[in-house]
Amino acid sequence: MKMYIEIFLLIIAIIILGYLFFYSADILFAPSTNQNSDNQVCFGSNCFYVTLAKTNAEKERGLMFIEYLDEGNGMFFIFDKDGNHPFWMKNTLIPLDIIWINNDGKVVFISENSQPCKENFCSPIYPNANAKYVLEINAGISKKIGIKIGDKADIKIRR
């Protein structure tokens, strides 16, 4: 009888730990909503407080599984050098505007209103220009504030 109780308690502990792990993943990996962040990308007076994606793991995860992103927040991807960096919307739950920015801080490509992909295969979005940085923000904001190709981004990042 004692063995059955121990097995039951072990199963309950595993279930609780599994729940905490998966529930906390959104909290642990969610972009910061701290409006006092040192990391910002601005277009004129419109600034976005950004979570940085610098490592390969951070870049691969991006905004996957995030259910909500504050309007003034985003994710900022930093690559080693200018290149053609395709993005996809696999496991992304919210529509996004994806903005490619070159080494000089100029917007070189925008994918507006990129939709989540729930399929096994998701087509990548290929920019038609090289970029060193990519900014992901909520869909519709780039049009709302008038971001266009050629605009200058003021990148304020503390690495």
LOGUTI-53962 format. One line per field, with one value per residue (C-alpha): y, z, x; residue number from 0; residue in three letters. Coordinates in Angstrom, 3 decimals, m for minus. Each point is the difference from the previous one (the first is absolute). Example, Ala and Ser with C-alpha at 12.3 -4.5 7.8 and 13.67 -1.06 7.14 Angstrom:
REM residues 2
north <- m4.500, 3.440;
up <- 7.800, m0.660;
east <- 12.300, 1.370;
n <- 0, 1;
res <- ALA, SER;
***
This chain:
REM residues 159
north <- 0.000, 2.401, m0.586, 0.995, 3.226, 0.830, m0.691, 2.114, 2.895, m0.319, 0.172, 3.066, 1.675, m0.714, 1.437, 3.142, 0.504, m0.532, 2.528, 2.539, m0.503, 0.510, 2.788, 1.894, m0.253, 2.868, 2.077, m0.789, 0.617, 2.770, 3.319, 2.487, 2.415, 2.204, 3.463, 0.961, m2.402, 1.203, m1.618, 2.042, 0.330, 3.341, 1.418, 3.706, 0.393, m3.539, m2.292, m3.723, m1.576, m3.172, m3.371, m1.017, m3.202, m0.384, m3.701, m2.643, m1.440, 3.424, 0.606, m3.392, 0.515, 3.649, 0.777, m3.604, m0.918, 3.619, 0.772, 3.747, 2.763, 3.526, 2.569, 1.788, m3.183, m2.262, m2.478, 1.105, m2.518, 0.778, m1.853, m0.054, 1.701, 1.199, m2.924, m1.298, m1.225, m1.711, m0.244, m2.238, 0.034, m3.620, m0.326, 3.755, 0.742, 3.683, 1.842, 2.108, 2.713, m1.087, 2.770, m0.672, 2.683, 0.184, 0.755, 3.744, m0.058, 0.361, m2.006, m2.216, m2.272, m0.257, m2.965, 1.479, m2.043, m3.302, m2.645, m2.865, m3.390, m3.110, m2.393, m2.497, 1.959, 3.775, 1.979, 2.335, 3.711, 1.007, 3.669, 1.389, 1.734, m0.779, 1.015, m0.204, 0.494, m1.060, 1.535, m1.842, 2.067, m0.430, m0.131, 3.295, 2.260, 0.652, 1.299, 1.864, 2.023, 0.175, m2.099, m0.467, m1.281, 2.501, 1.291, 0.266, m2.014, 1.394, m3.142, 0.398, m3.341, m0.926, m3.308;
up <- 0.000, 0.900, m3.419, m1.768, 1.989, m0.911, m3.686, 0.130, 1.619, m2.557, m2.855, 1.538, 0.423, m3.639, m1.196, 2.104, m1.137, m3.633, 0.317, 1.644, m2.673, m2.939, 1.673, 0.967, m3.523, m1.205, 3.004, m0.202, m3.727, m0.399, m1.232, 2.774, 0.668, 1.988, m1.466, 1.699, m2.145, m1.236, m3.369, m2.457, m3.715, m1.014, m3.192, 0.662, 3.251, m0.197, 2.148, 0.683, 3.128, m1.265, 1.250, m1.700, m1.969, m0.340, 0.461, m2.495, 2.540, 0.596, m3.754, m0.634, 2.700, m0.782, 0.945, m0.268, 2.416, 1.167, 0.289, 0.565, m0.756, 1.345, m2.796, 0.971, 0.221, m2.456, m0.581, m1.579, m1.781, m0.324, m2.611, m0.304, m3.386, m2.777, m1.782, m1.419, 3.180, m0.702, 2.751, 0.450, 2.172, 1.233, 3.455, 0.116, 1.475, m0.864, m3.343, m0.333, m2.049, m0.726, m0.830, m1.416, 0.740, m1.504, 1.718, m0.634, 1.855, m3.145, m0.487, m3.041, 0.045, 1.824, 0.203, 1.256, 1.760, m0.117, 1.141, 2.460, m1.521, 1.593, m2.770, 0.068, m2.769, 0.130, m2.932, 0.961, m0.698, m2.058, m0.015, m3.336, 1.670, 2.479, 3.635, 3.270, 2.247, 0.015, 2.119, 0.717, 1.232, 0.073, m3.416, m1.306, 2.027, m2.792, m2.224, 2.894, 0.769, m3.606, m0.004, m3.577, m1.895, 0.251, 3.440, 2.576, 3.218, 3.112, 1.699, 3.709, 1.226, 3.051, m0.800;
east <- 0.000, 2.829, 1.568, m3.265, m0.177, 3.616, m0.672, m3.173, 1.886, 2.803, m2.514, m1.661, 3.418, 0.907, m3.316, 0.451, 3.607, m0.982, m2.810, 2.298, 2.659, m2.369, m1.978, 3.150, 1.475, m2.216, 0.969, 3.712, 0.290, m2.562, 1.329, 0.458, m2.809, 2.329, m0.382, 3.282, 2.022, 3.366, m0.661, m2.033, m0.514, m1.503, m1.450, m0.226, m1.938, m1.442, 2.133, m0.268, 1.409, 1.588, 1.089, 3.226, 0.475, 3.762, 0.723, m1.078, m2.457, m1.565, m0.241, m1.580, m2.635, m0.742, m3.585, m1.190, m2.803, m0.453, m3.708, 0.259, 2.479, m0.423, m0.359, 3.211, 2.069, 1.729, 2.777, 3.261, 2.211, 3.702, 2.045, 3.797, m0.082, m2.267, m1.609, m3.244, m1.673, m3.350, m2.624, m3.003, m3.095, 0.137, m1.622, m0.529, m3.404, m0.390, 0.272, 3.137, 1.641, 3.569, 2.464, 3.477, 2.619, 3.490, 3.302, m0.510, m3.338, m2.134, m3.187, 0.559, m3.088, m3.316, m2.356, m3.260, m2.653, 1.900, m2.466, 0.613, 0.697, m1.458, 0.990, 2.868, 1.720, 0.032, 1.331, 2.834, m0.228, 3.019, 0.967, 1.183, 2.958, 2.749, m0.423, 1.910, m3.031, m3.627, m2.760, m3.245, m2.955, m3.759, m1.652, m1.289, 2.264, 2.517, m2.799, m1.637, 3.143, 1.175, 3.174, 1.193, 3.027, 2.852, m1.016, 2.757, m0.256, 1.645, 1.318, 0.770, 1.308, 2.020, 1.615;
n <- 0, 1, 2, 3, 4, 5, 6, 7, 8, 9, 10, 11, 12, 13, 14, 15, 16, 17, 18, 19, 20, 21, 22, 23, 24, 25, 26, 27, 28, 29, 30, 31, 32, 33, 34, 35, 36, 37, 38, 39, 40, 41, 42, 43, 44, 45, 46, 47, 48, 49, 50, 51, 52, 53, 54, 55, 56, 57, 58, 59, 60, 61, 62, 63, 64, 65, 66, 67, 68, 69, 70, 71, 72, 73, 74, 75, 76, 77, 78, 79, 80, 81, 82, 83, 84, 85, 86, 87, 88, 89, 90, 91, 92, 93, 94, 95, 96, 97, 98, 99, 100, 101, 102, 103, 104, 105, 106, 107, 108, 109, 110, 111, 112, 113, 114, 115, 116, 117, 118, 119, 120, 121, 122, 123, 124, 125, 126, 127, 128, 129, 130, 131, 132, 133, 134, 135, 136, 137, 138, 139, 140, 141, 142, 143, 144, 145, 146, 147, 148, 149, 150, 151, 152, 153, 154, 155, 156, 157, 158;
res <- MET, LYS, MET, TYR, ILE, GLU, ILE, PHE, LEU, LEU, ILE, ILE, ALA, ILE, ILE, ILE, LEU, GLY, TYR, LEU, PHE, PHE, TYR, SER, ALA, ASP, ILE, LEU, PHE, ALA, PRO, SER, THR, ASN, GLN, ASN, SER, ASP, ASN, GLN, VAL, CYS, PHE, GLY, SER, ASN, CYS, PHE, TYR, VAL, THR, LEU, ALA, LYS, THR, ASN, ALA, GLU, LYS, GLU, ARG, GLY, LEU, MET, PHE, ILE, GLU, TYR, LEU, ASP, GLU, GLY, ASN, GLY, MET, PHE, PHE, ILE, PHE, ASP, LYS, ASP, GLY, ASN, HIS, PRO, PHE, TRP, MET, LYS, ASN, THR, LEU, ILE, PRO, LEU, ASP, ILE, ILE, TRP, ILE, ASN, ASN, ASP, GLY, LYS, VAL, VAL, PHE, ILE, SER, GLU, ASN, SER, GLN, PRO, CYS, LYS, GLU, ASN, PHE, CYS, SER, PRO, ILE, TYR, PRO, ASN, ALA, ASN, ALA, LYS, TYR, VAL, LEU, GLU, ILE, ASN, ALA, GLY, ILE, SER, LYS, LYS, ILE, GLY, ILE, LYS, ILE, GLY, ASP, LYS, ALA, ASP, ILE, LYS, ILE, ARG, ARG;
***
